[in-house]
Each structure stands twice: as structure tokens, then as C-alpha cells.
Amino acid sequence: MDLVIDIGNTRAKTAVFASKECLEVKAHEPQQLVTGVREILTAFKLIDRAIVSTVGDEPDGLVEVLDALKEVIWVDEHTELMFDNEYQTKETLGADRKALMAAAHRNYPGKNVLVIDLGSCITYDVLESGKRYVGGAISPGWRMRVEAMHEFTSKLPSLQPSEPMTVLGDTTASCMQIGAYNGVLGELQELIRAYRKRFEDLTVILTGGDAEIFGKRLKNCIFAHSNFLLEGLHELLEYNSIR
């Protein structure tokens, strides 16, 4: 059995796999991750491999908790990929984006695939013909846009992002919400249109924390996969394993 750990900017997720089947997915506050992993290893005693993806430093104690396992892979610039990587600065390509492309390779063989991860940042990544990673784009996420208006101005309020019901705001707060939400939505629509113009029969995948909210406003040929990154990390574990 295998343990997959994804440590993002605001939260962490874990998944337990038996062969290709995902048995359990859990979300953790970053400060509770080590305790959560310890509990998972107690509950699933057959886990002997793990893979870890993190956008920053690993939490204190995580290395020690995983030390008892037969094999632990930390996704970095040395991780072998099952697709050609044409990114010019390969050492800067995030572990999360590698995992998303691994999931695209696994689930859509031979296809042109655009994966959009709507998290703290929004990442756009294209796998061409199921075998060539050709790059994409990065932009501020929904929450980041709302927070930036407060952080970089003297009078705009601090808000939690929420979906507006109109495009005409009659308060400063509602105007901020409308601008941030529709800024993301318009960006998604335009970049999807641009990528579809360039890549024939493009399959579009939405994932990440805000995928469900924005996915309902996009066309029906967009597919939402909540655990796409975790599946990709497991694919990388399988590909890089010593077994």
C-alpha cells in the first residue's frame, strides 16, 4: 500500500492507495499533518511506500514519521517523468505541476490535455499528444486577488472571496468581489479559448479548491477532477519506485 502527501500553500492532503485504487483522501491543516500521517500509518499498517510533494519546506517531524517506510520519494528536479519535459527552466517546475501532467498522461493517453489547477495560484499546463509537456501559465488565484486589493491599498477592506450574484456592485466590498470573481472567470474563458485554438481536440481538466465554483460557469466539455493531483503523485511514485 502507498501513501501520497501533497503539501500546498494553505493546506495538505493525503491519500492511501492499494494498487491503483484510492482508499481514502483526507485534508489536513499544515500544523496537524504530522499527527495525521502518524494516524494513517497506524490505521493502514501495510503502507510501505510514500511520495511527498511540497511547495515549501516539509513540516518538522515528517521525515522522522516516514523513516520507517521501505521507500519515500520527495518530488524534486531529479524525479523521473514518464513524459518529455520541454520546460526551459526544468529546475523551477513545481512538483504539483509535474504530478498534474503525470495524471494527464495516465488518464488521457495520446490526448492533448490542458490541466487548470485553481488553488492559491492558478496554473495552466498542457500535455501535448499525451507525451510532451510544453508549458502553460501561472496567475494569481481567486483568494489572492481579493487579498491583494486590501494588502496593496490603504482603504480597501479585507474580505473572504465569495461568488457575486450581479455584475453591478453598489458597495466597495461588492465591487471587489465582482472584480475578483469575474477576473478569474474571464481569464479562464479566454485562455481555454486560446489553447483550444492552438491544440486540436483539447481535453480540459479543472482541479484544485476553486474548481467546482468556476467549473459550473464554463462549458460542459470541461471535466472536474478533485483528486487529480493525488492520482498524479501516485503515478510518479509507481514510475520512480525501486520495485
N, C-alpha and C positions, 0 to 999 in steps of 0.2 A: 504494500500500500504506500501511497505517496501523499506528501503534504505540500501544498502550494501556498506561498505567502507573498502578498502584494502590499507593500507599504507606500501609500500615497502621501500627498501633502496634508490632507486633513483627516484621513482615517486609514485603517488597514483592513484587509480582507484575507481570510484563509479558506482553503478548500481541501477536502480529502478526496482522493481518487483511488479507486480499485480498478486496475487496468484502465480502460477509457471512461469508466462510469464515475461521475461526480456524486459522492455520497452525502456531502454536507458542505454548505457555504456559510460562513459567519463574518460579520463585520465587527471591528474592534476599535475602540478609542486607542490612539497610539500608546498612551501610558499603560493600557491594560493588555497590550499584545502579548508580552512575555507570559503573563499569567494565563491568557487564553491558549497560547501554544502549549504550555505545560499541561493544561486540562485536556487538550485534544490528544496529545501523546499518551496520556493516561487512559483515555476512552478508547483509542484505536491503537492497541498495542502492536499491531502488525505493521505499522508505519516504519519503514526503514530508509526512505529517501525523502529529500525535501529540496525545493528550489525557492529562492528568495529574490524578489525584485524590490528595490527601494529607490526612491528619488533623492534620498539623503543618507545620512549615517544610520546604521542599524541601532535599534534600542539597546540600552545596556542590559546585558544578561541573555540576549537572544542567541548569541554564538554558543554560550555555555549550555543552554537548554537543548540546542540542536546537536551538540557534540556527541551525544550517544548514538546518533543515527549512523547507518553504514555509509551514506553519501549525502553531502549537502552541496548544492550548486548555487553560487551567487552570480546573478546575471550581470555581466560587465562587458567590456570591449573585447574580451577574449572568448566569450561564449560563441560556440559554433552555431551557425544558422543554416537552415535547410533550404534557403533561397539565396539568390545572388543579391548582394548589398551594394547598390550603386551610389549610396550617400557619400558625398565628398569628404565630410568630416566624420568618419565612422566612429571615432572615439567619443563623439558627443551625442550619438544617437541613444536616446533613453531606453532603459530596459523595458519600460511599458510599451513603447512603440515597437520594439523587437518582438515582444510577446504578441501584440495585436497582429502583426504580419505573420507570425507563426500560426496563429489561429485561422487567419485568412487562407494560408497555404493548406492547412489541414481540411477546412470545411468547404472550400471552393476551388478545388484543383482545376488548373487550366484557365481560370477566370480572371478578368480584370476586376479588382476589388478596391473600393475606397472604404477605409475604416475611419469613422469620426468618433473620437473619444471626448465626450462633453464632461470634463471634470474641472479642476481648478483652472487649468488652461484647456483650450480646445485644440486637439491635434487632428490633422488630416494626413492620412498615409495611404499611398497607392501601391498595391502589388500588381504588377503587370503580367498577364498570362499565367498567373499562379506561381511564378518563379523568379521575378525580378522586382526588388524593392527600388522604386525610382524617386522616392521623396514625397513631399507634401507641404504642409503649412502648420504654423502654430499661431494662436491668437489668445487674448485674454478670455477666460471663462465668464459665465453669467455673474456669479458672485463677485469675481474680481472686478468686473466693470462697475457694479454698484458700489463696492467698497472704494474703488479708485476715485470716484467722484467726491466722496467725503474726504479721503486722505489728501487729495491734491488741491482742494479748495478750502477756503476759510469758513464758508457758511452753509454748504450743502450738508444735509443731515446724514447720520449713519443709519443704514437700512438693511433689513434682510430682503433678498430678492423675492419677488412674488409676481405671478403672472397677471398682467393687467387685463381688464375687460374692455378697454377702449383704447383708441389711439390719440385721444384728446385729454390731456391732463389739466386739472383745474387746481392743483396744489403742486408745490415743489416736489414733494415726495412722489406723487403720481406721475409727474413728468419724468423723474429719474427712472422709475420703474418701467415706463413705456419705452424710454430711450434704450435702456439696457436690454430689455427683453427683445424688442424688435431689431436692435442692432445685431444680436446673436442670430435671430431668425433670418433676417435679410442676408447676413453673411453666409449662413448655411445654404440658403436657396441659391445664391449666386455662385458659390464655389462648387456646389454639386452640379449646377448647370455647366460651369466651365470645365470641370473634369469629365463630365459626360460627353462634352463636345470633343474632347481630346482622346478619350478611351472608349472604344466600341463596346456595347453591351455591358456597361459598368454596373456591377453589383455594389450597392451602398449599404454599409452596416453602421448603425448607431449604437454606441455603448457609453458607459460612464453614468455618473449620478444624475445628470440632467437629460438623459436620452429620452426617457418616457415623456417628459414635459414638452420637449420640442418635436419629438417624433410624430406626435398626433397632428401637428400643423404641416407636416410635409406629406408628399405624395405616398400612395400605398405601396410603391415599389421600393420603399426604404424598409430595411429589416432591423429590428432592435434585438440585441443580444446582451443581456445584463451581465453575463459571466464570461464574455468573450476573452477578456484579458487573462482570466484564470485558466481558461482552456488553452490559451496560447502558451502560458508559462508551463503548463503540464506537458505540452508538446515539446518545448525546449528541454525539459527535464528528460523526457524519453529519448530525445535525439542526442543529448550530451552524456547520458548515463554510461557508467562503466560496465553495466550489464551487457 
